[in-house]
Amino acid sequence: MPTNPILVVHGGAWAIPDDMVEAHLNGVRNAAAAGWRVLERGGSALDAVEEAVVVMEDDETFDAGRGSFLNRDGKVQLDAFIMDGATLRGGGVGCVERLRNPVRAARKILSDSTHVYFVAEGAERFAAEQGIELCRNEDLIIPREVERLREYQAQAETHASHLFAPEISHDTVGAVALDREGNIAASTSTGGTLNKDPGRLGDSSLIGCGCYADNQSAAASTTGWGEPIMKLVLAKWAADRVAAGNLPAWVAKESMNYLKKRLNGHGGIILLDANGRFGIAHNTPRMAWALHTAEKLEAGTERTN
Ligand code: GLY
């Protein structure tokens, strides 16, 4: 029997300032609309999350694709992951510097490779062999981020302890979707953290940490400070609790409590099961999110389920 499709996206969890709220809301609405176009014509959850994430990678508001944070060397290094809940196939890229849309390369890995991960030059070579155009790293860098890094490095001593505070931007993006066939999928994409060491990989592209999908449990995408999230394997932690019979809305909130209590971490999560039950939660002052069903497109920057 056909299922009612649903799509949830997030565009980062942190203290989004008032003057940036509109840009975040527009960004997540546009992403949800793009993913929804796929679902409403009968497309797969996998295609829907890919299209939704591409829109946010292309939007300079977010820490994904062009406009991402710069690493210590002043370069953009991107991570992304995509996972199919029907087959458990996944594709991930890490530390790529010449891909405008890392999620496109991740999808190619999922679909056309026997492997799950490619990193750095190997990922770029794989993408190019699959027909994905490479760009220059400079094409991903915008003046706002050059200035942000310059300011941070100039005041490194005073800022060091605050770099991973909820006030600092964590604009990682992600999407989870359920299609008409009853399959779920998830994807997450990020530029990582400001001034990160070259080669640092965050939670976003790590299976079960920043992203996970299994029709038998749930699809999850996280955002926030990556190191605590990966130590707790948080996306899988949440999916397992849905599989144990808990409602995604409750599990989403619990996962944020767990992140805070266990490691003083902060961030947000979107969670969706194959019955269309979802959860949206964050332990930061704000998180940009949008939800698309046949009835409505809703978006916000705060959510307590
Ligand atoms: N959550 C994104 C990162 O820490 O890389």
Residues whose N, C-alpha, C, O or C-beta is under 5 A from the ligand:
A	BS01	LIG	T172 T190 G192 T193 G202 D203 S204 T223 G224 W225 G226 E227
